[in-house]
Amino acid sequence: MRTYAIAVTLLIMVTLGVCVLVLADLVPDSTGLRVAICVAVLVALATLATRIWVDVVLATRD
């Protein structure tokens, strides 16, 4: 689980870095890049939702 958390953290950092580079016109925009960024954001959001779900369920068990 620790490795996955580190991998997702790196994925988010790289994705944000690429977004900044595209906005600064240092990296050209393309459809493939947009798809890759969308996939990375979806992975990050799914991971966040899953972690929150598990934490809430474990914290509110009867």
C-alpha positions as a printed NumPy array, in Angstrom:
array([[  0.   ,   0.   ,   0.   ],
       [  2.876,   2.361,   0.75 ],
       [  4.323,   1.901,  -2.727],
       [  0.96 ,   2.674,  -4.324],
       [  0.581,   5.872,  -2.265],
       [  4.055,   7.023,  -3.3  ],
       [  3.324,   6.181,  -6.949],
       [  0.063,   8.167,  -6.891],
       [  1.83 ,  11.093,  -5.236],
       [  4.484,  11.101,  -7.967],
       [  1.772,  10.775, -10.628],
       [ -0.022,  13.843,  -9.249],
       [  3.21 ,  15.856,  -9.048],
       [  4.223,  14.992, -12.622],
       [  0.715,  15.715, -13.903],
       [  0.668,  19.143, -12.261],
       [  4.149,  19.874, -13.592],
       [  3.13 ,  18.973, -17.135],
       [  0.004,  21.125, -16.828],
       [  2.138,  24.099, -15.787],
       [  4.545,  23.484, -18.678],
       [  1.65 ,  23.365, -21.153],
       [  0.167,  26.567, -19.744],
       [  3.575,  28.252, -20.071],
       [  3.783,  27.095, -23.719],
       [  6.957,  25.117, -23.01 ],
       [  5.288,  21.821, -23.99 ],
       [  2.936,  21.609, -26.974],
       [ -0.668,  20.683, -26.297],
       [ -1.967,  17.506, -27.931],
       [ -4.876,  15.098, -27.714],
       [ -2.656,  12.346, -26.33 ],
       [ -1.363,  14.637, -23.608],
       [ -4.896,  15.653, -22.661],
       [ -5.961,  11.995, -22.452],
       [ -2.936,  11.134, -20.305],
       [ -3.638,  14.021, -17.933],
       [ -7.318,  13.087, -17.685],
       [ -6.401,   9.488, -16.848],
       [ -3.92 ,  10.65 , -14.217],
       [ -6.514,  12.936, -12.632],
       [ -9.095,  10.131, -12.61 ],
       [ -6.617,   7.768, -10.914],
       [ -5.851,  10.416,  -8.294],
       [ -9.529,  11.141,  -7.634],
       [-10.44 ,   7.45 ,  -7.463],
       [ -7.606,   6.842,  -5.013],
       [ -8.689,   9.771,  -2.863],
       [-12.33 ,   8.667,  -2.865],
       [-11.384,   5.095,  -1.973],
       [ -9.114,   6.164,   0.883],
       [-11.776,   8.495,   2.288],
       [-14.45 ,   5.795,   1.941],
       [-12.341,   3.216,   3.783],
       [-11.342,   5.644,   6.53 ],
       [-14.937,   6.742,   7.113],
       [-16.239,   3.152,   7.166],
       [-13.525,   2.042,   9.586],
       [-14.051,   5.06 ,  11.84 ],
       [-17.83 ,   4.623,  12.053],
       [-18.073,   0.86 ,  12.562],
       [-20.431,  -0.294,  15.278]])
